[in-house]
Amino acid sequence: MAQVQDTEPKPLAELAAFEEGDFHALSESLGRDPQYNDRRLVTRRKLAAVAKFAVDALTADVEVGGGKLELQARTSLHAPHMFNHMRVRRIWAYITRGKKEKARLKLVLGAELAKDLDSSYRNAYLCVAIEEAALEVSLRIHPDAWFDGQNLVHRTQKEGFALLLPFLNDLAGFRLKLDNWKGEWICGQLTADKLHEFFRYYKPGEHGLAVEQRFPAPPGTRGGALAPDVPARLVAELRRLAPLYRLAAWSEESDHLFKSR
């Protein structure tokens, strides 16, 4: 796939509340209009700030326990481009494994399998996103991040669901989702049988996996999404997802990619 020519913008220095224009510039009529690129760039920098504050907080959280976590954040395009089908419907920030962790994973996978690892979505990632009518916080494993999905599958096969279940049920407000299937598994209400059902169908490399929470912000009733404390709440929700990310994604501390390991 051809590389998109794009410079990662500098995050805002502080968290900033969302405004009506952040949502409106992603609407059906304006998402194709390059005149709103500057407006969407502001939104992109707001999300970058949320991701940066989250990375700093997650790193500090792990260090308190004597561990180490290397993460990096990137954001998506804010301008119409062939890559987004000439329309900006959604802007998001990824939080993925850092360069050193990618280098370790490349050694495990080999050069051929790891050649596209630098693309953020080809890693398990934490996400904060905005669309015309919603905000979202999620943990996602894209089908192309099959190694992280396989790592999670192998871990559940080895350890059962007793370890994974409380991590998911601590995430009230989130939903476990299988690709674009209609079924949803509601966190906080999951049982071992429900997880068994999910993993019976989930196939890394074929399906995407998401643990997602969406905050509706439809036109005309966006007041809650515009509150000053919303960006800090998004950071807090990313922090809630971090333990599950560490459990699922391949790392030196969670190495279940190949059954022989």
Residue pairs with C-beta under 8 A, 6 or more apart in sequence:
4 77
4 81
4 83
6 77
8 48
8 74
8 75
9 41
9 44
9 45
9 48
9 75
10 45
10 48
11 45
11 48
11 49
11 51
11 52
11 73
12 45
12 46
12 48
12 49
13 49
14 49
15 46
15 49
15 50
15 53
15 231
15 232
15 235
16 46
16 49
16 231
17 226
17 227
17 228
17 230
17 231
18 43
18 46
18 130
18 135
18 225
18 226
18 230
18 231
19 226
20 222
20 226
21 39
21 42
22 39
22 42
22 43
22 46
22 130
23 130
23 131
23 132
23 133
23 217
23 219
23 222
23 225
24 30
24 132
24 219
25 31
25 36
25 39
25 40
25 43
25 88
26 40
26 43
26 88
26 89
26 90
26 91
26 130
26 131
26 132
27 132
27 219
28 132
30 36
31 80
31 87
31 88
31 89
31 132
32 80
32 86
32 87
32 88
33 80
34 79
34 80
37 78
37 79
37 80
40 78
40 79
40 88
40 91
41 78
43 78
43 91
43 130
44 75
44 76
44 78
44 91
46 231
47 75
47 91
47 92
47 93
47 128
47 129
47 130
48 73
48 75
48 93
49 231
50 93
50 128
50 231
50 234
50 235
50 238
51 73
51 75
51 93
51 94
51 95
51 128
51 238
52 73
53 231
53 235
54 73
54 95
54 126
54 128
54 234
54 235
54 238
54 239
55 71
55 72
55 73
55 95
57 235
57 238
57 239
58 69
58 71
58 95
58 238
58 239
58 242
59 69
59 70
59 71
61 239
61 242
62 68
62 69
62 242
62 246
63 69
67 253
69 246
70 97
70 98
70 99
70 100
70 101
71 95
71 96
71 97
71 98
72 95
72 96
72 97
72 98
72 99
73 93
73 94
73 95
73 96
74 93
74 94
74 96
74 120
75 91
75 92
75 93
75 94
76 84
76 90
76 91
76 92
76 93
76 94
77 83
77 84
77 88
77 91
78 88
78 91
79 88
80 86
80 87
80 88
89 131
89 132
90 129
90 130
90 131
91 129
91 130
92 127
92 128
92 129
92 130
92 136
93 127
93 128
93 129
94 120
94 121
94 125
94 126
94 127
95 125
95 126
95 127
95 238
96 120
96 123
96 124
96 125
96 126
97 105
97 123
97 124
97 249
97 251
101 251
102 117
102 118
102 123
104 252
105 114
105 117
105 147
105 250
106 114
106 117
108 250
108 257
108 258
109 117
109 147
113 147
116 122
116 144
117 123
119 144
121 140
121 142
121 144
121 145
122 142
122 144
122 145
123 145
123 148
123 249
124 139
124 140
124 141
124 145
124 148
124 149
124 245
124 248
124 249
124 250
125 139
125 140
125 145
126 137
126 138
126 139
126 238
126 241
126 242
126 245
127 136
127 137
127 138
127 139
127 140
128 135
128 136
128 137
128 234
128 238
129 135
129 136
129 137
129 138
130 136
132 219
133 216
133 217
133 218
133 219
134 214
134 215
134 216
134 217
135 214
135 215
135 217
135 225
135 230
135 234
136 212
136 213
136 214
136 215
137 212
137 213
137 234
137 237
137 238
137 241
138 174
138 210
138 211
138 212
138 213
138 241
139 210
139 211
139 212
139 241
139 244
139 245
139 248
140 208
140 209
140 210
140 211
140 212
141 148
141 149
141 152
141 204
141 208
141 209
141 210
141 248
141 249
142 208
143 149
143 179
143 204
143 205
143 206
143 207
143 208
144 205
146 204
146 205
147 204
147 250
147 257
148 204
148 248
148 249
148 250
149 202
149 204
149 205
149 207
149 209
150 204
150 205
150 257
151 248
151 249
151 250
151 254
151 255
151 256
151 257
152 204
152 209
152 247
152 248
152 249
152 256
153 199
153 202
153 204
154 256
154 257
154 258
154 259
155 163
155 164
155 247
155 248
155 254
155 256
156 164
156 195
156 199
157 259
158 256
158 259
160 192
161 192
161 195
161 196
162 192
163 247
164 195
164 247
165 190
165 191
165 192
165 195
167 243
167 244
167 247
168 174
168 176
168 185
168 187
168 190
168 195
168 211
168 244
169 187
169 188
169 189
169 190
170 187
170 188
170 240
170 243
171 187
171 188
171 211
171 213
171 240
171 241
171 244
172 187
172 188
173 187
173 188
173 213
173 237
174 187
174 211
174 212
174 213
174 241
175 184
175 185
175 186
175 187
175 211
175 212
175 213
176 184
176 185
176 186
176 187
176 190
176 198
176 209
176 210
176 211
177 183
177 184
177 185
177 209
177 210
177 211
177 212
178 198
178 201
178 202
178 207
178 208
178 209
179 207
179 208
179 209
180 208
181 201
185 194
185 195
185 197
185 198
187 211
201 207
202 209
211 241
211 244
213 237
215 224
215 225
215 230
217 224
217 225
224 230
246 253
246 254
247 254
248 254
250 256
250 257
255 261
